[in-house]
Amino acid sequence: MKTQADKQDNTQVKPQQLTVLPDEKISFGKSTILGLQHVLAMDVYVVPFLIAMLIGLGSNESSALIQSTFIAAGLATIVQTYFCMKLPMAQGPSYVPLGAIITIYAASGGGELGWSSVLGASLIGAILVIILGYTGVFNKIVKSFIPPIVGGTIIFIVGLSLLPVAIRDNIYGAADATINQNVLLALISGAVLILFVILGSLFRTKGSIFRITSVMIALIVGCISANIMGVLDFSAVQNAKWFSMPRIPFKDFGFSFDFSAIITMVIIYLVLLAETTGTWFAISNVIEKPLTDKNLNQGVIGEGISCLIAALLGSTPVTGYSTNAGIISITGVASRRVFLAVGGWFVLFGCSGKLAALISSIPTAVIGGVFAIVCGIISINGIQVMKKEQIGEKEMYIIAIPMILTLALVLIPKDFLYSLPTFVQYLLGSPILAASLAAILLYKLLPSAK
C-alpha cells in the first residue's frame, strides 16, 4: 500500500503564484478573453510600422506588411505553444533584425528586389535554425554555458533592458499626447493594474477574476481616460476595411538569394536564439517547470519554423515575447489554451484591417504604464533564480557587469552606435545579447572560489 507521504509525492504541486497550470483546461470563453488580454499588451504592430517608415513603403504596402506580421505572429504562437516547445508563450516580430533588414533592402537596390532579398535571406536562415534544433547543437551550447546563475542573470537583464524602453519610449517619448498627459495615462493604467492585483490577493479564490483580468481592465481604463483627455484617436479604425486578404507568396512578392544578405541574416538568427533563450528561462521560472533538453531542441525547431512561416507570409523574423511571462506572473494563468487563443486573435487581426487598427489605436503611454510593471516583474523572476545560488565574488561580477552593460547599451547614443562597424552594431544593438554573452564569458573565465 502507498503511504500518505507517497501520495503527496505523486501529487503535482501547483506553484504559489499560479492559479491555472499550463496543461489545465479552461473554457473557450475564458481562454478567448484572457488571450485578448495578452494581445492587447503586446506591441506587435510597432515593428512592421517602423520598417515601413524606415524603408519608405506606401500606405498599401505598409498595411499589407502589418497584416502579414499579425498572421505570422498568430501561427508562430500556435506552433511554439502546441506543437514544438509546448510552453505558454506568444511569438511576435523581433526588433533585433531591424538594422539588418534596412541594410539588406538598401544594398539590394530597394523596391521589390530589395524586399525579396530580405525574404530570401530570412527563408534560408530559418531553415538553418531548424537544423540547429534537430541536431541538438544549440541545446549542448545552453547546457555548457548557461548554468542557473547565468540563466537568472539573463532573465534579470531581459526585464532591465525593457524597462527604460517602457518608460523613455512608451511614456516620456510617446507622440500621442503631451508629456504631462502621457505620464498621467501611464500612472492611471499602472495604478489600476496594481489595484486589481491587490483585490485579487485580498479576496483570494473569490477574487481571482480581479487578478486574471487586471491587465485588460488597466488598458480599458487607460483608454477611457485617454478619451476623456481627448487624445484617443479612432479615425484609422473608421477608415480600415473589415476584411482583407493577406499577401500570397510568389504572386504578391517573391524571393531572391544573395550570399552576403544570407550571411547577415544567419548572424541575426543566432542573435535571436541567444536573446529568446532569456524569454524561455523567464517563462520556465514563472511556471516553475525547468527547461528539459527536449524543450530546448523543440524550442529552436519551433523558432525556425515560426521564422519560416513569417518569411513565406512576406513578414520579418519572429521570436518569443518576454512580456507574456510578466503577464502570467500578474494574472496567475499559464494555460496553453489561452495562448492558442492568442494565436487565433492574431490571425483574426491579420485578416481584419479594422481590428488591427483598433489595437494599434491604444495610446502608447497606456501600454507603457502596464509594460513598465511587467518588466519589473520579469527582473524579479531573475532574482528569484539567482537567490537559490550561493553568491560569491565570482557570482557578483557575473551579475553586476551584465547589469551595467545592459544599461550602458540601452542608453548608448544612436549616432555613436551607427558609426561602428556593421557587425559590432548587430552585437551592441541588442543589450540582451551583449549582456548575455558577457555573463557567459565571465562564468567561463573567472576562477571559482576554492
N, C-alpha and C positions, 0 to 999 in steps of 0.2 A: 504493500500500500504506500501511496505517496504521503509524505508528511505535509503539514501546513506550510512549512518553510519551502518545500519543493514546489508546492502550488504557487507560492508567492514568486519564486524564481522564474516560473514559466509564464507568469502574467506580464504582459507588456506594460511597462511603466510609462505613463504619459508625462512628458516634460512639463514642468510647472508653468511655463509661460504659454503653453499651447492649450487651446480648448478643443481643437479639431486636428487630428493627426493626418499625415499625408495620404494614407490609404483609406481613411474613413469616408464613408459615403454620406453625402448631404443632398438635399433635394435640388431639383433642377432650378426652381425659382431662386433659392438661396444662393446657389452657385452663380447664377446669372447676375444677381445684384452685387455679390462680392467680387465677381470678375470685373464688372464695370468699375468698381472702386479702384482696382489696380490700374486699369486702363487710363482712368482719369488722372491718376497721379504720375503717369509716365509722359515724358515729353517726346514721344515718338516722332511727331511731325517736325521737330526742330531741325534734325539732321538733313532731311531732304530739302527743307526750306533754305537752309544755309548753302547747300550745294547748288541749288537752282539759282540763288542770288549770286554766288561767287563765280559761277561759270556763265552767267547771263542767259539762262533759259527763258523762253517766252512763257506767258501765262498758261497756255495749254500743256506745254511740256512740263512745267512746274507741277501742275495739278496731277498729271499722269505719274510723275515720279513719287509724289506724296501718296497717291493711291496705291502704287506698286509696293511702296515701303510698308504701308499698313497691312496689305495682304501677306507680304513676305514675313513680317513680324508675327502675324497670326499663325501661319503654317509652321514657322520655325518653333514657336512656343508649343504647339501641339506635338511636333516631332521630338523635342527635348523632354517634355514633361511625360509623355505617354509611351514613347517608343524607344528612346535612347537612354538618357540619364535617369529618367523616371524620378526626378525630384521636383518639388513645386517651384518652378521658376519661369519667368517670362523673358522672351527674346525681343530685341529691338535693334534699330540701326546704331552702329557704333560711331563715336566721334573720332576714334583713332585714325581711320583711313582718310579723313578729310583732306589733309595736305597731299597725300599720295594721289588721290583721285583728281584733284585740281592739276597737279603736276603732269600726270599721265594724259589727261584731257588736253592740256595746252601743248605738250610735246608731240601729240599725235595730230595736231592741226585743228583741234576743236570740232564743233559740229557733230554730225552723225559718226564720222570716223573717230573722233576723239572719244565719244561715249562708247562706241563699240570696242575700242581698245581697253577702256576701263572694265567693261563687262567681260571681255575675253580673258584679261589677266585675273579677274575675280573668279572666273569659272575654273581655270587651271589651279589657282591657289587653293580653292575649296576642295578639289579632288585630292591634292597633296595632303591636306589636313585630314581627310577621311582615311588616307593610307597611314598617317601617323597614328590614328586611333586603332586601326585594325592590327597593326604590327605591335602595338603596346609601347612604342618608343617614348611617347610623352609621359606615360604612366611611370616608366622607370626613372625618368628625369625628376618627376614630382617626388617619388619615394626617396630618392637620393639627396635631393636638395631642399625639400620643404618639410622639415620636422615641425612639431606643434608651435615652438617659439617663433619660427619664421612664418608659419601659417597664420598665427594670431596677429603678428605684426602686419602681414599683408591685409587681413580683414580690417585692422585698425586704420591703415593708411587709405584703404578704399573709402571709408567714411570721411576721413580727414581731408582727402583730396577733393571730395564732392562738396564739402561744407562751404568753402569760400565761393564756389560756383553758385550755390544756392543763395548765399547772402549777397555777394557782389553783383552777379549777373541777373539772377531771378528777382531780386528785391531792389537793391540800390540802382541797378542799371536797366531795369525794365522800362520800356518805352511806352507802355500802356497808359501811364498817368504820371503825375508829378511825384517827386521822391517822397514827399510827405504822405501822399495817398498810397503809394506803394508800401511804405513802411507800415501804415495803418492796416492795409489789407492783409499783409503778412502776419501782423500781430493778431488780427481777428481770426484768420484761419488757423494759425498755430494755437491760439488760446482755446478755440472751440474743440480742436483735436485733443488737447490735454484735458479739457473739462469732461469730454465724453469717455476718455480712458479712465479718468478718476471715478466717474459714475459707474463704469463697468466694474471697477475694483471694489467699490463700496457695496454694491448690490450683488456682487459675485454671480452666482448662476442665473438669477432672475434678471440681472442687469447686463448679461453678456451681449445683448443686442446693441447696447451703447458702445461697447468696445469694438465689436465686429464692424459696425458701420461708421466708426469715428472718422475715418479718412474721407469718406464720401460726404458726410454731414459737414465736415470742415470746409470742403471745396464748395458745397452748395451755399453755405452761409457766406463764404467769401465772395461768391458770385453775386449773391443778393446785395451784399454790402457794396460791391463794385457798381451794381446797377443804381443803387441809391446815390452813389457819388457821381454818377453819370459817365463812368469810364468803361462800362460793359458794352462792347460793340458786336452786334449780331448781324451786321449788314452782309458779311461774307456768307452767312448761313442762308439768308433770303435769296441770294443770287446763285447759290450752288444747286446742282441737279440732285434729285433724289437717287437716281440710279445711273451709273455709267460703267461701261465695260472696261476691264483692265487691259493693259497693253499685251499684245501677243508676240512671243519671240519669233524672229525671222520674218515677221510680217511688218511689225511696227518698229523693230530695231534688230540689229544683227550683232555678230561677234567677230572681232579681229584679234590676231595674236601677235604681239610684239614682244621680243625677248626681254628687253630692258624693262618694259611695263610689267611682265610676268615676274621677273626677279624682285622688282619693287613691291609688288602685291604679296609675294611669298613672305618677304620680310614683315610686312604689315600683319599677315595672318599669324606669324609667330608671336608678334607683339600682342595680338588679340588673345591668343591662347594663354599667354602669360598673365594678361590682365583679367581674363574671365575666370582664371583659377581662383583669384581672390573672391569673386562672386560665389563660386561653388563652395569655398570654405565658409563664407558667411552664411549661406543657406544651410549647410550641413550643421553648423554650430547652433543656429536658431532652432532647428528641428531636433537637435541632439542625436543626429544619426551620422556616424563617421563615414567619410568617403572611402569606398572599397576600390580595389583595383578595377573591378567591373564597372563601377560608377565612372571612374576617370576615363577609362578606354571608351566607354559608350558616350560619355560627355564630349570627348574630342570628335568622335564619329558624328554625333548629333550636331556639333558646331559646324563641321564640314558640310553635312547635308543641308543645314539651315542656310549657310552661305551660298551653297549651290542653288538652292531654291530661289534665294534673293537675286542671284545673277540671272537665272532663267526668267525671272519676272521683270528684269531690267532695273533692279534696285541695287543698293550697296550692301556690303557685309553686315551681318547682324551678330549680336553677342548677348550673353546673359546680362540682365539689368540687376544691379545690386540694390536698387530702390525697393524692389519687392521683398527682399529679405527683411528690411526695416518695417515694411507694412505688415508682414507676417508676425513680427515681434509685437507690433502695436495691437493688431486685431486678435492674435492667438489662433488664427485659422490658417492651416497649412495644407488643406485638402487639395490634391491634384485635380479634382473635379473643378475647383474654382479656376485653375489655370487652363483647363480645357475651355472654360467659358471665356477666359481672357483671349485665347486664340480665336474663338468664334466671334467675339466682339471686334477684334482687329480686322478679320476678314470682312465682316459686315461694314465696318467703317470704310474699308478699302473699296467696297463696291458702291458706296453711297457718298457722293460728294458733300451732301448736306450734313450727314452725321460726322464726317471727317472735319468739316468746317466748324461744327458745333464744339468739338473737343479742342480744336485749336483756338477757339474764341475765349477759353478760360483765361483770365488775366494772369500773366506770368508771376506777379507778386503773390497771388493766391496760392499757386502751386509752390512758390518759393517758401512760404510760411510752413507748409506741410513738409516739403522736401528737406528743409534745414533740420527739423526734428528727426526725420527718418535717417539722415546722415549721421547725426549724433548717436542714434541707437545702433547703427551698424558699427561705429567705432567702439562702443561699449561692448558689443559682442566679441570684438577682437581682444579687448582687455580681459574678458572672461576666459578666453582660451589661454592667454599669456599667464594669468594668475595661477593656473594649475601647474606651471613650471617653476622650478627654482630659479630665481633671478639673481645671477651673479654678475661679476664685472663684464664678462663677455656678452651676456644677455642684455645688459643695459645698453651697450653700444649697438647691438642688433636692433633694438627698439628705437633708440634715440636718433641715430644717423638717418635712417629712412624717414623718420618723422620730420627732421629738419629739411631733408632733401625734397620731400613732398611739398612742404610749404614754400620752399625756395622756387620750385618749378611752377607751382600754381601762380605765384606772384611774379614770375620772370617777365621782363618787358618783351613784348612781341617783336619789336624791331631788332633786339639783340638775338632772339631765337632764330629769326629768319635770315640773319647774317651768317649763321653757322652752316657747315656742310649738310647736305640733304639727309644723309644717314643719321647724323647727330641730331637733326631736327626731329626725325622719327623717334629717336630714343628719348630725348628730353621733352618732346611734345606730349608724352604720356607720363604724368607724375607717378601713376600707379606702377607702370612697368619699370621705370628708373629706380624707384624706391624698393620695389620687389627684388630687382637684381642686386641692389646694394645690400639688402637683408641676407640674401643667399650668399653673396661673396663674403660678407662679414662672418656668417656662420661657418663657412668653409676655411677661411683664412685665420681668424682669431684663435689663439690657443685656448683650450678648455682649462678650467681651474683644476689643479691637482687635488 
